């Protein structure tokens, strides 16, 4: 049994943990911290999400910037659910379409709007820049009332099997990590890509760049970077922001 959770540093908090097992549920954990910062977790409740995810494969969640909602990705059910931060109930479920295979979500919020981006694991032929194979990112308007949120736009991620989504500290660039390398005969062939989008307007993203993640030269030969998922933003002389 594997859990994925999110904690916030405070004397006592509650954490949602989507469970990957034969039981489709989300655990509500009470987390307390001692004087040295070590944590102890206790399961306070289990929320049944079988109606939203009968497959039991809800492997990613993220807390909204205002701390009011957890957004949960149901990969095999091709949907996202919104759980109230108090853990009492699923507020809504947003269908993403057949075989969408959502991975991560990221919140993109600025003066031009409040959006949620969802990365899709599905790869579509001809969907990417230059007609290459690419996954897509779906854009949801988070400012809509609960129960009326829906996908309002989409954009090609520029790589195969989009996974991690990370907004830069300035809130204007979205970095997309991909799990599969590029096909032979295409730009960046054999490389895993990180692509960059300008999200200054959350609902009108612009494609900026494709960054090949390279390889390591080892005594045994070249080792390609595979399955890009996470990013870390490092700013000199400033506290780093980690994804």
C-alpha positions in Angstrom: 0.0 0.0 0.0 1.4 3.4 -1.0 0.3 6.8 0.1 0.9 10.2 -1.4 0.3 13.2 0.9 0.9 16.8 1.4 1.9 18.4 4.7 2.2 22.0 5.8 4.5 23.0 8.7 2.4 23.9 11.7 1.9 22.5 15.2 -1.1 20.4 14.1 -2.7 19.9 10.7 -4.7 17.6 8.6 -3.5 15.9 5.5 -5.3 14.1 2.7 -3.6 11.0 1.3 -5.0 9.3 -1.8 -4.5 5.5 -1.5 -3.2 3.2 -4.2 -4.7 -0.1 -3.4 -7.8 -2.3 -4.1 -9.8 0.1 -2.0 -10.6 3.4 -3.6 -10.4 5.9 -0.8 -8.7 9.0 0.6 -7.4 9.0 4.1 -7.7 12.0 6.3 -4.6 12.1 8.6 -4.1 14.2 11.7 -0.4 15.2 11.8 1.2 16.6 14.9 4.7 17.9 15.3 7.0 17.7 18.4 9.4 20.4 19.5 12.2 19.0 17.2 9.9 19.1 14.1 9.3 15.3 13.9 5.8 14.4 12.9 3.4 11.7 14.0 0.4 10.9 11.8 -2.9 9.3 12.9 -5.7 8.3 10.5 -8.8 10.3 11.5 -11.2 9.2 8.7 -11.4 7.5 5.4 -13.3 9.1 2.5 -14.9 6.7 0.1 -14.2 7.8 -3.5 -15.4 4.6 -5.3 -18.1 6.6 -7.0 -15.4 8.9 -8.5 -12.6 6.3 -9.0 -13.8 2.7 -9.2 -10.3 1.6 -10.3 -8.6 2.7 -7.1 -5.8 4.6 -8.9 -5.9 8.2 -7.5 -2.2 8.8 -7.1 -1.8 12.6 -7.0 -3.4 15.5 -5.2 -2.5 19.1 -4.6 -3.8 21.8 -2.2 -5.1 25.0 -3.8 -3.2 28.2 -3.1 -6.0 29.5 -0.9 -5.9 26.3 1.2 -9.6 25.5 0.6 -9.5 22.6 -1.8 -7.6 19.4 -2.6 -7.6 18.5 -6.3 -7.3 14.8 -6.8 -6.2 13.1 -10.1 -8.1 9.9 -11.0 -5.8 8.5 -13.7 -7.8 5.5 -14.9 -11.2 7.1 -14.3 -10.1 10.1 -16.6 -11.3 12.7 -14.2 -10.3 15.2 -11.4 -12.2 15.6 -8.1 -12.2 18.5 -5.7 -12.2 17.6 -2.0 -13.0 20.3 0.5 -10.0 21.0 2.7 -11.9 19.9 5.8 -12.1 16.5 4.3 -15.9 16.2 4.7 -16.9 15.5 1.1 -16.1 15.5 -2.6 -17.4 18.8 -3.9 -17.3 18.0 -7.6 -15.8 15.7 -10.2 -14.7 17.0 -13.6 -14.7 14.5 -16.5 -11.7 15.0 -18.8 -12.7 12.7 -21.7 -12.0 9.1 -22.6 -8.4 7.9 -22.2 -7.2 11.3 -21.0 -5.1 9.6 -18.3 -4.5 12.7 -16.1 -1.2 12.8 -14.0 -0.5 16.1 -12.2 -2.4 19.4 -11.6 -1.0 22.8 -11.1 -2.6 26.1 -10.1 -1.9 29.1 -12.3 -3.3 32.2 -10.7 -2.6 35.9 -11.4 -4.3 39.1 -12.4 -5.6 37.6 -15.6 -7.4 34.7 -14.0 -7.5 31.5 -11.9 -6.9 28.3 -13.7 -6.0 24.7 -13.0 -3.7 22.8 -15.5 -3.9 19.0 -15.8 -1.2 17.1 -17.5 -2.3 14.1 -19.6 -0.4 10.8 -20.0 -2.1 10.1 -23.3 0.0 10.7 -26.4 -1.7 11.9 -29.6 -0.1 11.6 -33.0 0.3 15.0 -34.8 -0.7 17.0 -31.7 2.7 18.6 -31.0 4.7 21.4 -32.5 5.6 20.6 -36.1 3.1 17.8 -36.2 5.0 15.5 -33.9 3.5 13.2 -31.2 2.6 15.0 -28.0 0.5 14.9 -24.9 -1.9 17.7 -24.0 -2.5 20.0 -21.0 -6.1 20.7 -20.1 -7.1 24.1 -18.6 -10.0 24.4 -16.2 -11.5 27.7 -15.0 -11.2 27.6 -11.2 -13.1 30.9 -10.8 -16.4 29.2 -11.9 -18.8 28.1 -9.2 -18.3 24.7 -7.7 -20.2 22.2 -9.8 -19.9 24.3 -12.9 -16.1 24.0 -13.5 -15.1 22.5 -16.8 -12.3 22.3 -19.3 -12.2 25.6 -21.2 -9.0 25.2 -23.2 -6.1 22.8 -24.1 -2.6 23.1 -25.4 -0.1 20.5 -26.6 2.6 19.9 -24.0 5.3 19.5 -26.6 6.5 16.1 -25.4 5.3 12.6 -24.8 3.5 11.6 -21.6 3.2 14.9 -19.8 3.7 14.4 -16.1 5.0 17.0 -13.6 3.8 20.6 -13.8 5.6 23.3 -12.0 4.9 27.1 -12.0 7.9 29.3 -11.6 8.2 31.6 -8.6 7.2 34.6 -10.8 4.0 32.9 -11.8 4.4 33.4 -15.5 6.2 30.3 -16.8 4.9 26.7 -16.5 7.5 23.9 -16.8 6.2 20.5 -18.0 8.2 17.3 -17.4 7.6 14.3 -19.6 8.1 10.6 -18.9 8.8 9.3 -22.4 11.7 10.2 -24.6 11.3 11.6 -28.1 10.9 9.3 -31.1 13.6 8.6 -33.7 13.7 11.1 -36.5 12.2 13.9 -34.4 13.9 17.0 -32.8 15.4 15.8 -29.5 15.1 12.1 -30.5 16.0 9.8 -27.7 15.8 12.6 -25.1 13.3 13.3 -22.4 12.0 16.9 -22.7 11.1 19.7 -20.3 8.9 22.2 -22.1 8.1 25.7 -21.1 4.9 27.7 -21.6 4.2 31.4 -21.0 1.1 31.5 -18.8 1.0 35.2 -18.1 -2.6 34.8 -19.3 -3.7 31.5 -17.7 -6.3 30.8 -20.4 -4.1 31.7 -23.4 -0.8 29.9 -22.8 2.0 30.3 -25.4 4.6 27.7 -26.2 8.1 29.0 -25.4 10.7 26.2 -25.6 11.6 22.5 -25.5 14.6 21.7 -23.4 16.3 18.3 -23.9 17.4 16.9 -20.5 20.5 15.3 -21.9 22.5 12.4 -20.7 25.4 11.4 -18.4 28.7 10.2 -19.7 29.6 7.2 -17.5 32.6 4.7 -17.8 30.1 2.1 -18.9 28.6 4.3 -21.6 26.0 7.1 -22.0 23.0 7.1 -19.6 20.0 9.0 -21.0 17.7 10.9 -18.7 14.4 9.0 -18.4 11.0 9.7 -16.9 11.3 13.4 -16.0 8.8 14.2 -13.2 10.1 16.9 -10.8 11.8 20.2 -11.0 13.7 22.4 -8.5 13.9 26.2 -9.0 17.1 27.6 -7.6 17.7 31.4 -7.3 21.1 32.7 -6.2 21.1 34.3 -2.7 17.5 33.4 -2.2 15.6 30.6 -0.6 14.9 28.0 -3.2 11.4 27.0 -4.3 11.2 23.2 -4.7 8.7 21.3 -6.8 
